[in-house]
Amino acid sequence: MTVIELFQKLLRFKSITPNDDGAFDFIEEYLGDTWSCIKVDMEGVKNRFYYKKFDDTPQHLCFAGHIDVVPVGNGWEVDPFAAEICDGVITARGTQDMKSGDAAFLYACKHSQNFKGTLSILMTSDEEGEGTYGTIKMLEHLKEIDFIPGFAVVAEPTCEEVFGDAIKVGRRGSINGYITIKGKQGHAAYPEKCINPVHNFAHILPKIAGHNLDNGDEYFAPSKMVITDIRGGMEVTNVTPNELKLMFNVRNSTNTTRESVEEFIHKNLEGLEYDFKTTQGSFPFVTNKESKVVKAMENSIEKVLNIKTKHSTAGGTSDARYFGAFGIEAIEFGVINDTIHSVGERTTVKEVEDLTKVYMDLIKNF
């Protein structure tokens, strides 16, 4: 089975979160008896950790991905699960995000020989959803049994214009904030009898909206306070609001914490009566540019593709954040990211073949 045949096989599983549609049974059979498998399933989510110990060398390199895809949506010109090739392009749900990466590392790992140490593959059926019972649960289990990898390559699509032009060495976190400014409802004709939370907050909004909470660094742009929702009142013109509600989001770098965001808000709302809370769904991480896995990936990309890749931390979140939280030196590298989650998601045969070559070279020379 070629890597493209493997890719097409994976694409034909209708693995919409959190259903794997039988893909994991196929993968276990594909890897064969020389690979062992740890299963951690809960709340309808399936997690798999395939591994092969080549020798007693202590290094442990893990490839990671997800088998689940987002719903198809309407407007496709082809069957989104047929995975047919047309002029060197495969149009199907999950081509970029991220069964191209899955196929590439599965093929590379299966056909690699004489690796020094342990090779492993961590896959989940819930990355596109909440992820509560996904990758993090497998990592928690691996920590319990003292089998945490030292290095990880997450096969998310990372490239921007040309295949090979970017690897991700980190990701921003995400902090959500919820503010309720208290007031006293009343008739608009008698403002002296009211406490108008909009008026009380109006002079504060310019101080927080769009504010950079840090100055950024070589890896991250400044962490910005982004107001995402403001609402109050009863949608009438003659009643002042009883309260004003705001929501915000901060995509934070390692230079800004949830605690520092809360301190910033409390300082600016001093003197007002308000309720305030934050939540954090993901935490930022960055892998040192001198890390073995960073250098090895740079070398393999240059050797196979003749491209000097750049380091990026752009975009939203991925399961790479969980690896970072466990102290694993993690990077991301995959195909071009320009049609993920869209109608007509697609990638090229050449990109998948070249991605496989990069992974095989990485494994051979790690």
N, C-alpha and C positions, 0 to 999 in steps of 0.2 A: 504494500500500500504506500503510495507516494504521499508527501505531506499535503498536496492539494486534494487528493482523494480523502485523506483524513479530515481535512478542513471541511469539505463538502458533507461528509458524514456527520460531523458535529453540528453544522448549520441546519441539518434536517431534523434535529431534535427540537421540538417545540418547547423549549425550556424557559418559559416565561416565569419570572420570579413568583414563588420559590420552588417551582417544579423543575426537576432535572429531566423529566420525560424519558428516563432510562439511560441517559448519557453516562452516568457514573458506572453503571454496570458494563457498558461498552468499553469505557476507558480502562477499567480494571482488567478486562479480557485483553484489550489491545496491548497493555504494558507487559502482561504475561507473568509467569510464575516466579521470575527472578525479582519481582518488585513486591514489597509488602504493603499492606494498606491498613491505616487506622481510620475508623469511622466514628464521627461524633455527630449524631442527629438529634435534633430537638425542635419542638414547636413547628414541625413541617419543613424545617430547613435541613438539608443534607450537606455535610462537610466531609471531605476526603483528604487524607494525607498519605500519598504514595511515596515510598522511599526505597533506596537501594544503597547498601553499604559496600563500597568497592574494596576498601582496606581499612586499616586501623588509624590512618591519618585523621587527626581531630577536626579538620575543617569540614564544614557542612554548608552547602550551597542549596538554596531552595528557590524554585520557580513558583510563582503564585498567580492565580487567576480566578475567574468566576465563570460558571457555565450558564448562568441565568442571563436573560435579555429582557429589555423593556417590551411592553405590548406593541403590536405591529402598527396600529393606526390605519387610516384609510388613504387611498390614493396611489397605491403601488401599481406600477405598470407590469410587474412580474409577480409570480408567487413568492412571497417573502421567505418561504421555507424550502423552495425547490433547489436553490444554490446552483443554478446553471451558470456556465461560463459563456460569456459573449464578448468577443474581441478582447480577451485577456482580462476581463473584469467580472467579478462575482457580485451580484446585487442580492442581498438577503439580510434579514434581521440578524444582527450580531456579528456581521463581517468585521467591522472595526472594533466594536466594543462587545466582547473581546475574543471571539472564537478564533480569530487569526493568530493572536498571541497564544491561545490554548494549544492550537494545532502545532504551532512552531515549537513550543517547548516540550510538548508530549513526544513529538517526533525526534527532537534533538536528544532528549533524555533516553528514550528507548534505544537509540542507535549509538549512544556514546559508550566508549570502552576505556578502561584503565584510568578512570577519574581518581584523583587522590582524595579519599575521604568519603563523604556521604552526599549523594544527590537526592533531592526530594521535590515533591510537587504538592502544593496545598491549593485545593479548589473548594469553592462554596457554591451553593445555589441561591444565596441571598446577599448579593452585593448591590444590586439595583434597587432593593427595597430598604428597609430600615437597617438591616445588617446586624441587628441585636443578637441573633443566634448564629451568625455566620463565622467569618474568619477569626474574629476575636475569641470565640469559644474554642476553636481548635488550638489557637496559640496558648490559651489558658491551660488546656489539657497537656500540650507539649511541655509547658513549663513544669507542670506537676510531675511529669515523668522524666524530667531533665533531658529533653530532646529538642530544645529550642535551636533553630539554625543560627549560624553566625552571620550569614549573608543572604540576601533575598533579591530576586529580580521579579518585579511585578510587570506582567505583560500588557498593561494598558496602552492604548494608542497615544503616543507622545509627540510624534513628528509634526512639523508645522507646514512647510512648503515642499520639502524634498525628503524622501525617506532617508533617515539617518541623521537629520539635522538637529535633533534634540533628544536628550534624556532628562528625566526628572530626577533630581537629587533631593527633593523635599516637597512638602505641601504646606499650604497655609491651613490653620485651624478655622473654626467657625463658631462665633459667639453670638447668641441671640439675646436681645434685651426687650423687656416689657415694662413700660412706665404708665402709671395712671396718676395724673395731676388732679387733685381734689378741688372742688369748688362748691358753690351754693347756687342752685338753679333759681331763676327769677324772671320777672318781666323785663324785656329789653328797654322799656320806657323808664324803668327805675333802676338804673345800673348801680346806684349807691346802695341799694338793698341786696345786691347780688355779690357773689365772689366768682368772678369770671376766670376760669382756669386758662382759657385761651389768651386773654390779656396778660395774665400773670406769667405765662410761659413764652410769650411772643419775643421778648428781648433775649431769651436764653437760646432759642432755636439756632440763630446764626453762630452761636459759640460752639455748638456740638455737631450740627449738620455738616457732613463732609470733612470733619476735623481729622487730621492725621495724628494718630496716637503715638507714633514713633517715626523715626526718620528713615526706616528701611535699612538695608545693608546690601552686600554683594549678591545675596540670594533672594531677598524679598523686597517688594515695593512697600511703602509705608502702610501700616494697618489703619484703614480708614473707617470712620463712623458713618455708616450708611443708613439713613432713615428710610424705612420701608413702608410705614403706614402711620397716618395720623387721622383720628376721627373723634368727634364729640358732638353733642347736641342732638336735636330731634328732627332735623331737616325742616325747621320752620324759622321764620324770621323774627318772631317776637318773644322767643324764650331763650335765655342764656343757658349754656350747658352746665350740667351738674359736675361733669368730669371730662377730662381730655385724655385720650389713650394714644400712646405712641408705641411703635415697635421699631427696632433697629437690628442691624446685623454688622458684625465686624469680622472680616476675613483676616485673622491675625497671624502675624509672623511669630517667630520665637522671641521677639523683642517686646511683645505685649501679651499680658495674661488676663484671664477673666477677672482677677482681683484688681488689676490696674484699671480695667474698664469700669468696674463698679466704683472705684475711688473717684474716677473722672466724673461720672454721673452724679454721685453724691455731692461733690464739690460744686458743680454747676447748679444743682437744684436746692442748694442751701437756702432756707427760709420759706420754702414751699411745703405744703402738705401733700405727700405723694406716697404711692406704693411702687415698689421696684423689685424686679427679679431678673436674673440671667440664667441661661442654660448654655451648655457647651456640648455640641454634638461631635466635634472632632478637634484634635489637638495638633498643633504644628510640629513638624520635625524637619531636620536637614541632616543629610549624610555628608561627612567631611569629604572634600574634593580629593583628598589624598587616600581615601579608603581603597582597599584592594579591589572591591567590586566596581567602584567608579573607574579606576585606572584600567582594569581588565576590560570593561565594556567599551571605554574609549578606544582601546587598542584594537578590539575585535571589529568595531564599526569602521575604523580607519583601514584596517587590513582588508575587510570584505567589500566595503563600499567606497573606499578612497575618499572619505569625508571626515573632516575634523568636527565632531559633534559639539554642541554647546550644552551648558547646564541650565535647567529651567525649574522653576517652582510654580509656574502659572497654572491656572485652572482651579477647579473645585477640589473635591476630596476623592480619595480612593482608599482601598484597603491597605495601601502602603503605610497609612498612618498607624495602623495597628502594629505593624512590624517595628516601626520607629519607637512606639511606646514600650515595646519589649526589649529595647536596646539592640535590635537587629539592624545591621548596616544595610539599608534597603535603597534600591533605585527602581525606576520604571523605564522600560523601553519597549516600544511597539510601533505599529504601522502609523501612517499619516492619520491625523484626527481632523476630519472635516465634514463627515456625514453621520457621526454617532447620534443615535436616538432619532434620526430623521427618517421620513419616508424616502425610500430609495437608498438606504444605507449600503455602501459598497466599498470594496477594496480590490486591488489588482493581484493577479496570480504572482507576478514578479515580486511584489512586496512581501508576500507570505513566504515565497521561496528564499528571498534574501534574508528575511528575519530569521528563518530557520538556520541559514548558514552562519549568521552572526552568533546565534545561541550555541551552535555546535563548536564554533571557534572559541567562544568564551569558556565552555566546559572543558575543551581540550587543553587550553592554556591557563586555566585558573590555578 
